[in-house]
């Protein structure tokens, strides 16, 4: 059996139950989590010391249970449910269009602290000296025809089966095996969940029958680089769901071998017509913030392997690193891919997932979406993320300037977009320019003696690869008064 990752709260002493959380979606008889908090924290000998709360800026109350319950009441999806930990998502709180992921956990060691993580950040102490914290869960099915406030529809989200190389423990007879991901794997899971996906975990040593059962509930599998290749074997090679692979492995039919990993921070995108790389221009791309182990595909390639990006091997030789196989494509060594396959450009001992840049995270996110078959194959939408105004003077004349930042709806910077805008107020006229690799372009006004209030409005954003949606703009105009 796989280790499921939904969640909800409760605790162990006989306190009164708290209000139920219900998720109602517009379809018949959808299973949702409803829960009761059945007990309280037992804190050793004193009230909560406010000095322990300094790192928990996202907490909604100084009282630990009030904070936990307040957050859970806003939950729209749960992804972890164990006696000592709960992970769930709440509606967007920082206006980035993405739900926030919150995790409460206790190690189970008497006297240890109850911790809270916000969007995968550093754990903050909610309560020190906790001697008992036990979560109890109750499931209920509800039928509805309307939308609950804050509900996010999941038709286009991924149900990810995360294959772990962490620790597998077996509870007393009758219980399901428990997968404890490594620290790096947990960071990846939190990142995947932060994009609105759900995650179940399975250990690489579990049986083929366990994998078959788990695959039936997923639309994509994500294979961690910390998985032992011998233990995993070919359990997913012919799985009828998309598979995203970190470390190059021969059992997936990508290629027959690979070169020793090199420490690199750049990949060279050679094909940006594919969904995964369509937000980038062709050429080098900084996908990690520091030198990290890379994947270099070698040997006999799958006959239908499509290389999207390469990594420098030695000298001036580049090797395939980011590659895909479409469902029905031929595999190296024979056989046909039952569903989509993605080989990511990173993965070997020592790789730090926290080193991924925004571009690296976007590659990972879109790889999962494409493999799951939920990618928007139409032109991705772009919008104006920000307009930053400034000014300068040449002699007696004052000029205004506007830095316009263009991004995709999925969070990537857009290179090569032509931004057009109009000036009004102190001057009249138009400006136009093309965004760089950071998605930004600096546009300047004509000058005017004495200055005044300069107003800039974005009138259009044009590119062959994207569709500009002004309705998504964080702002469309801005102004500055000078001097």
N, C-alpha and C positions, 0 to 999 in steps of 0.2 A: 504494500500500500504506500502511496505517496504521503508526504507530510503536507497538509493543506495550510494555506496562509490567508485565512480571513481574519476577522477579529471583533472584539467587543469587551466590555468590562464588567467587573464585579469584584468582590473580595470575600474574606472568609469568616469574619465574626458576625453574629446575628443582628446586623443593623437593618433598618428598614430599606426596602428596595427603592431604586430611583426610577425616574420616568423612562419609558421605553423609547428606543429610537426606531423609527420605521422608514424604510425606503420604498416609495411607491413609484412604479414606472408604468408607462403607457403600454402595457401588454398584459395578457391574461396570465394569472397565476405565476408570477415571478417570485422565486425564492429570495427572501431578504433576511437580513439579520435584525433581530430585535433582542434586546438584552436587559438584564437587571443587574445592578450592582448589589451584590449580596453581602459584602462585608467592608470593613474599613481598614485603614492602615493602623498598625500598632507601632507607635513611635516610643522609643525607650526613654521613659522618665522625664520628658520635657516637651513643651510645645515646639512647633516648628520655628527654628531660628531664621529670622528674615535675612541674616547675613549670608545664608547658604543659597539665596535666591538670585545672586547677582548675575549669573550667566543665563538665566532662563527668561529672557526678555519676551518670549512669546507666551508665557504663562498668563492666564486671564485672572488669576486670583492668588493671594498669598497662601491660601489653604490648599493643600495638595489634592484632596478629593474634589473640592470645588473646581479646581483647574481641570482635573481629569474629566469630571462629569460634564463641565461646560464645553470642553472640546468635543467629547463624544456625542453630545446632543446635536452638534453640527455635522457629524460624520455623514458622508455620502457613499462611502465604500470602505470595506474592511479587507485587509490582506494578511494579517497575522493574528492568530488566536491560540495562545498557549496559557498555561496557568500563571506564568510570571511576566508575560509581555503581550502588548496589543499594539498593532499598527493600523492606522486608518487614514482616510483622506477627508479633508474639509474643503468647502468652496474657496476659491481664489481669495486671498487676503492682501496681496500686494500688487494687484492690477496687471499681472503678467499673463493672464488668461489661462493659467495652469493651476489645478488644485494643489493645496499644500498637504504634505505628508507628515503625520505626527506619530511618534512611537513612544510609549511608556514602557519601561522595563525595570525589573528587579532581578538581581543575579540569583536569588534564592538563598544567599548566605546571610544568616541572622546578623543584623548590625550594618549591612550594606545599605547604600542609598537607593532610593527610587529615582530613576533617571528619565529625562524626556529629551527626545531628539526632534528637531524641526527641519524638515527637508534635508535630512541626512547630515546636518551640521554636528558640531561637537556636542556630546551629551551634557545636559545641564541637570544639576541636582534639584529635584522637586522636594524631596524630604530625606534628611539623613537618618541614620540609626533605625532603619525599618527592620522589624523582626518577623513580620508576617504580611504577605501580600499574595492573595490567591484569587485569581479571576475565574468566574463561573460564567458560562455562556448558554444562551438559550436561542434556538432557531425557530422561526415561524414563517409560514408562507402566507402572503397576503395578495389579494386581487384588487386592482384599482384601475381607474380610467383617466386619472389626472396626474399631474406632476407635483411631487413634493418640492418645497422650496429648496433650491440648491442642488437638485438632482442633476447628474450628468449622465446622458444617455451613453450606452456602451456599445452600440452597434459597430462603431469604428475603432474600438479599443482592442488591445491585444490581451489574450489569456495566455500568459507566459508560463511554461514549465521550465523552471530554472534547475539545471543539472549541477549539483554541488559535489565538490570533493572534500567537504568539511567532515564533520563527525556524525556518525549514525548511531543512535542509541535505541535500545529496545526496552520499552516499559514492561510492567508485569503482564502476564498472559492476557490476551484479549485487547491490548492497547495497540495503537498504530505506531510504527517506527517514527522516531523524531529525528529530523535533520537539523543539525546546528551548522549553519554556513560559517565559513571563515570570515575574518574581519573585512577582507577585500570583497568577498562575495556579498556580504551584508550591505556594503556600500553600493554595490551594483544593483542589488534588489531594491534598495531605497530609491536609487536614481530611476530605475525602470518604473517603479510605482509612482514617482513624482510626475510622470508623463501621463498619468491617468490609467495605467494598465493594472491588471491583477496578476499576482504571482503565486504559483504553487511551487514547492521545492521537492526534489527527489534526489536520492543519493546515487552516485554512479555505480555502487556495488549492488543496488537492488536488482531484483530479478527481471527477466524479460517480460513476465506477466505483469509485474508492477508497472513497468514502462508502458506496456500496451494499455493498461487501465488509465494511467495518467495522461497519455497522449489523447485519449478519447475526450478529455475535458479541456484540452488546450487547442490553440490554433498556431502556436509557435513554441519551439524549444530553444533555450539559450544555454549553450554548453560552456561552462566556466573553464578557464585555463588551468585551474587547480584540480581538475578532474584527472584521475589516473586513466590513461588510454587503455591499458589492459583491462581494468575493471569495467570500463564502459563498453569496450568492444564495438560490435555492430548493432547495438540495441536500438539506435536511432537512424541507421543508414537508410532503411527503407520505410521510415515512419511517414505516414500520410499527412504530416504537418510540416510547416516551414521550420528550418533549423538554422540558427545563427551560431557560428563557431568562433571562439577566440583563438586558441592555440591550434595550429595546423595539425590535423590528425588524418592518418591514412584511411581509417575506417569509414570516412564519409564520402569518399570517391571524388574529392576535389582534385587531387593529384596523387601520384605514387610516392612522393617524398618532398622534403623541404630542406632548405639550407640552414646552417647554424644561425641563430638569431643574432642580429647586430643591434646596438643601441642607436636609435635614430629618433628624431622629432618631426620629420617631414615626410609626407607622402606626395607623390606626383600624380595628380588626377589626369588621366589620359582619355576618359570617357565621361562626359557630364550629361549625356542624353538619358541616362538611367535615373530612376526615381531617387535612389540613394544619394547620388552625387549631383542631382540637377540644380541644387541651390548654389553650386560653386562654379567658378570659372576653371578652365583647363589650366593646369600648371601646379607648382608646388603649393602645399597647404600645411600650415603648422597645426597639427592635430593633437599634440601633447605639449605641455609647457616645459618639459625637461626631457633629456635623453631616456628613452624607454625601450625595452626589448620589442622587436618587431617580428612579423610573420613574413617569410620569403618562400613563395611556392616554387617548387622545383620538380624535376623528374618528368614523368608523363602526365600531361594535363588531361582533365576530363575533356572529351571531344566537344562538349558544348559549354565549356567554361568561358565566361565573359569577364575579362579583367577591366576593372574600373580605375584602379590606381596601382602605382608601383612604389617600391622603396629602394633606396640606394644600397647596393650590395658592397662592392669594392670598386675603387677607381671610378670609372664612368659607367659601370654596368648597373642597371636597375632591374629588379625582379618583381614579378606580380605579387601583390600583397592584399589588396581588397578585390575580391572576385565573387561572382554569383553564378548560379546555375538555375535556369528556369525549370519549373515542373515539366517532367517529360524529357528533360535533357539527359544526354548520355553521361555516365559516371566513369571515372578512371578505374580501370580494372574490370569494366563490364557492369551492366545493369543500368536501370533508368531511375532518375530522381522522382520519387513519388510526390514530392512537393518542392517548393523553392529552397535553395541552399545559399547561405552567405558565409564567406570566409572573411572575417574582420582582419584589419592590418596589424593588430597588436596581439600580444599574448606569448609570454614565457615567464619563467620564474623571475620574480622581482618586479613585474609590471604593476604600476600603481594607478588604479582607476581614477584617483583624485587628480592625476596629472592631465586628464583629458581637458582640452580647451573646449570652448563652446562649439567649435567646428567638429571636434572629435565626438562630443556628446551628440551632435546632430547626426553624424554618420551612424552612430550606434542606434539612435532612436529610429531613424529612417530605415536602417537595416532590419530592425525588428518589425516595423510596420509592413515593409515590403514582403518579408518572409511570411508574415501572418496573412497576407492578402487583404489588408485593410488600408493600404496606401491609396491616396487620392491620385489616380493616374492622369487626371486632368492637369491643367496648368496650375501650379501652386500659387496661392495668393500672397501678395506682398502689400506692405503698408508703410506709412511714415511713423517710425518709432519716436523720433525726437527732432526738434529744430532748436539749435543753440545759436543765439544772436550775439554779435559783437560789432565793433566799429574800429576805424582807424582814420587818421587825417593825413592829407597831403597838402601842405601849405594851408590855405584858408578853407579848403574844401573837406567836408566830412563824408565818409563812405560807411555804409553798413555792410555786414556780411552775415550769411546764414549757413550753418553747417547742418545739412539734412541727412538723417540716418534712416536708411531703408532696410527693413528686415522681412523675412518670410513669416507667415502665420505659425509655422512650426518652430520658429526661434533662431533661424540662421541669418547671418549678414548677407546682403545681396550685392554681388559685384557685377559691374557692367550695366547697371540700370541708368537710363537717361532721365534726369530729374529736371522738370521745367517749373518755373515760378514767376510770379509777378510782384513788382514793388509798387507801393503807393505811399501816400503821406508826404514826407519831405521830398520824395522823388517819384517819378513814374518810369516804368520800363520793365524789361523781362530779363531773366537769366536762365542759363541751361548748362548742365554738366553731367558727367558720368561718374558713378560711384566707384570707389576703389575696393580693395579686398576686405576692408573693414565695414563696407556698406555705406560709407559716408562720402559726401561731396561738399566742397566749400563754394558758395555762390556769393558774388559781390554786386553791390549796387553801383550806379554812377554817383559822382560826388555832388555836393551842394554846399554853397557858402553859408556858414552859420549853423549848419546842422538842422536838427528837428527830430520828429518822430518818424522812423522808418518802419514800414509794415511789409512783411513778406508772406506770400501765400503760395503753397505748392499747388500748381494747376494740373500737373500730370506726372506720372512715372511710367516709363515705357521700357519693355524688354521682351525679347522673343520667348523667353522661358517661363515667364510669370504673368499673372493677372493682377493688376493693381486694383485694390478694393479700398477706396477712400473711407468707407464705413468702418474700417478697422483702425484708422489713424489714431494714434495717441494725441496728436495735434496736427492741424493742417496749416495753421498760420501762427506767426509770432511777431513781436515788434520790439523796438528798442529806441529810446530817446537819447540823443547825443547833442552837445557834449554833456 
